Amino acid sequence: MGLGDVARMPFDMANDAFFPDPSKKAGKTLDQIPGQTNQYGQPFFETGKNQLPGLDAIYKQLMTNPQAVMDMLSKGYKQSPGYANRLGAGEQAITNSAAAGGMLGTGEHQTNAGKFAENFASDDYNKFMEQIMSLFSGGVGGSQHLADQGQQAGSDMAKRIQEYLTNKATMEYTGQDSRNKNTASMMGMIANAFGGGGGM
């Protein structure tokens, strides 16, 4: 600490007494902002962050080995309710048609019955895959939405912290500048008083 700082100390103390720094009081209010606002954004940020590992794994698998994803989803296939009854009814209709045309038991009858069974099974599987893909897409889309919300929450929190720090720094600078000006003014008045006294 230099002589100048020692000389300023009484004036700084007087400055604090007669000219309280408003930035100090305002700064206490500013200090509450990050905690008050982040408590609302933090849950979204954490939820979104938790989605990233799963999304990353799914997207990598879809890009590198999409067939593995299809195989995984198709493992849950089961014949739809009423499958056997509908298949039996269709096969019976083909048999009745073949009998009516005198084709019962022929190669054509067997070919038609085989094609019907194959197409019926394929349609049932495709409907299952459409449903499971819709659920899968909805799940991935939901996770992506949560991740996007988390990213936005993180961005908003960072912006609020940046604004807080900028405002705090501005207030501290303004407060110190005002303090310096008040101290300099008091020192000048005292110097003038002593100078005026010495001229008498």
C-alpha positions in Angstrom: 0.0 0.0 0.0 1.5 3.4 -1.1 1.3 6.8 0.6 -1.4 7.8 -1.8 -3.6 4.9 -0.7 -3.0 5.7 2.9 -3.9 9.3 2.3 -7.1 8.3 0.6 -8.3 6.0 3.4 -10.0 8.7 5.5 -11.7 10.0 2.4 -12.8 6.6 1.3 -14.3 6.0 4.8 -16.1 9.3 4.6 -17.2 8.5 1.1 -18.8 5.2 2.3 -20.5 7.1 5.1 -22.0 10.0 3.1 -22.2 8.4 -0.4 -23.3 4.7 0.0 -22.5 2.7 -3.2 -25.8 1.7 -4.7 -24.2 -1.0 -6.8 -23.5 -3.0 -3.6 -27.1 -3.2 -2.7 -28.2 -3.9 -6.3 -25.4 -6.5 -6.6 -26.9 -8.5 -3.8 -30.1 -8.6 -5.7 -28.3 -9.6 -8.9 -26.5 -12.4 -7.1 -29.9 -14.1 -6.5 -30.8 -14.2 -10.2 -28.7 -17.3 -11.3 -30.0 -19.5 -8.5 -33.6 -18.3 -8.9 -33.7 -18.8 -12.7 -31.6 -21.9 -13.1 -33.8 -23.9 -10.7 -36.4 -23.9 -13.5 -34.1 -24.7 -16.4 -31.8 -27.2 -14.7 -34.4 -30.1 -14.7 -34.9 -29.7 -18.5 -31.1 -29.5 -19.0 -30.5 -32.7 -17.0 -33.3 -34.6 -18.6 -32.1 -33.7 -22.1 -28.5 -34.6 -21.2 -29.6 -38.0 -20.0 -31.1 -38.7 -23.5 -27.8 -38.2 -25.4 -26.1 -41.6 -24.7 -29.2 -43.6 -25.9 -29.7 -41.4 -28.9 -26.1 -41.5 -29.9 -26.1 -45.3 -29.8 -29.3 -45.6 -31.8 -28.2 -43.1 -34.5 -24.8 -44.9 -34.8 -26.5 -48.2 -35.3 -28.9 -46.9 -37.8 -26.0 -45.4 -39.8 -23.7 -48.4 -39.6 -26.0 -51.4 -39.4 -29.7 -50.6 -40.0 -30.5 -54.3 -40.6 -29.5 -55.0 -37.0 -32.1 -52.5 -35.9 -34.8 -54.1 -38.1 -33.8 -57.6 -36.8 -34.1 -56.3 -33.2 -37.5 -54.8 -33.8 -38.9 -57.9 -35.7 -38.0 -60.3 -32.9 -41.1 -59.3 -31.1 -43.4 -60.3 -34.0 -46.4 -62.4 -33.1 -49.4 -63.3 -35.3 -52.2 -60.8 -34.9 -55.3 -61.7 -32.9 -57.6 -63.8 -35.1 -54.8 -64.7 -37.5 -55.6 -68.4 -37.7 -59.3 -67.9 -38.1 -58.9 -65.3 -40.9 -56.3 -67.5 -42.6 -58.6 -70.6 -42.4 -61.5 -68.6 -43.7 -59.5 -67.5 -46.7 -58.2 -70.9 -47.5 -61.7 -72.3 -47.2 -62.9 -69.8 -49.7 -60.2 -70.8 -52.2 -61.1 -74.5 -51.7 -64.8 -73.8 -52.2 -64.0 -71.9 -55.4 -61.7 -74.7 -56.7 -64.4 -77.3 -55.9 -67.0 -75.3 -57.8 -64.8 -75.1 -60.8 -63.8 -78.7 -60.7 -60.2 -77.8 -59.7 -60.2 -79.2 -56.2 -56.9 -80.9 -55.4 -55.2 -79.8 -58.6 -51.9 -78.1 -58.9 -53.6 -74.8 -59.6 -55.7 -75.1 -56.5 -52.6 -75.9 -54.4 -50.7 -73.0 -56.0 -53.5 -70.5 -55.3 -53.8 -71.7 -51.7 -50.0 -71.4 -51.2 -49.9 -67.9 -52.6 -52.8 -66.8 -50.4 -51.2 -68.1 -47.2 -47.8 -66.5 -48.1 -49.4 -63.1 -48.9 -51.6 -63.3 -45.8 -48.5 -64.0 -43.6 -46.6 -61.2 -45.3 -49.4 -58.7 -44.8 -49.7 -59.6 -41.1 -45.9 -59.2 -40.6 -45.8 -55.9 -42.5 -48.7 -54.5 -40.4 -46.8 -55.4 -37.3 -43.6 -53.8 -38.5 -45.5 -50.6 -39.4 -46.9 -50.4 -35.9 -43.5 -51.2 -34.2 -41.7 -48.7 -36.4 -44.2 -46.1 -35.6 -43.6 -46.7 -31.9 -39.9 -46.8 -32.4 -39.9 -43.5 -34.3 -42.1 -42.0 -31.7 -39.7 -43.1 -28.9 -36.7 -41.8 -30.8 -38.5 -38.6 -31.7 -39.6 -38.1 -28.0 -36.0 -38.6 -26.8 -34.7 -36.1 -29.4 -37.3 -33.6 -28.4 -36.2 -33.9 -24.7 -32.6 -33.5 -25.8 -33.5 -30.4 -27.8 -35.3 -29.0 -24.8 -32.2 -29.7 -22.7 -29.9 -28.0 -25.2 -32.2 -24.9 -25.2 -32.4 -24.9 -21.4 -28.6 -25.0 -21.2 -28.3 -22.3 -23.8 -30.8 -20.1 -21.9 -28.9 -20.7 -18.6 -25.6 -19.7 -20.1 -27.1 -16.6 -21.6 -28.6 -15.6 -18.2 -25.3 -16.2 -16.5 -23.5 -14.1 -19.1 -26.0 -11.3 -18.7 -25.7 -11.5 -15.0 -21.9 -11.3 -15.1 -22.0 -8.4 -17.6 -24.5 -6.4 -15.5 -22.5 -7.1 -12.3 -19.3 -6.0 -13.9 -20.9 -2.8 -15.2 -22.4 -2.0 -11.9 -19.1 -2.6 -10.1 -17.3 -0.4 -12.6 -19.9 2.4 -12.3 -19.9 2.2 -8.5 -16.1 2.3 -8.3 -16.0 5.2 -10.8 -18.6 7.1 -8.7 -16.7 6.4 -5.5 -13.4 7.7 -7.1 -15.1 10.8 -8.3 -16.6 11.5 -4.8 -13.3 10.9 -3.1 -11.4 13.1 -5.5 -14.1 15.8 -5.0 -13.7 15.7 -1.2 -9.9 15.8 -1.4 -10.2 18.8 -3.8 -12.5 20.6 -1.4 -10.3 20.1 1.5 -7.2 21.1 -0.5 -9.0 24.3 -1.6 -10.1 25.0 2.0 -6.5 24.7 3.3 -5.2 26.6 0.3 -7.7 29.4 0.9 -6.9 29.4 4.6 -3.2 29.7 3.9 -3.7 32.7 1.7 -5.3 34.8 4.5 
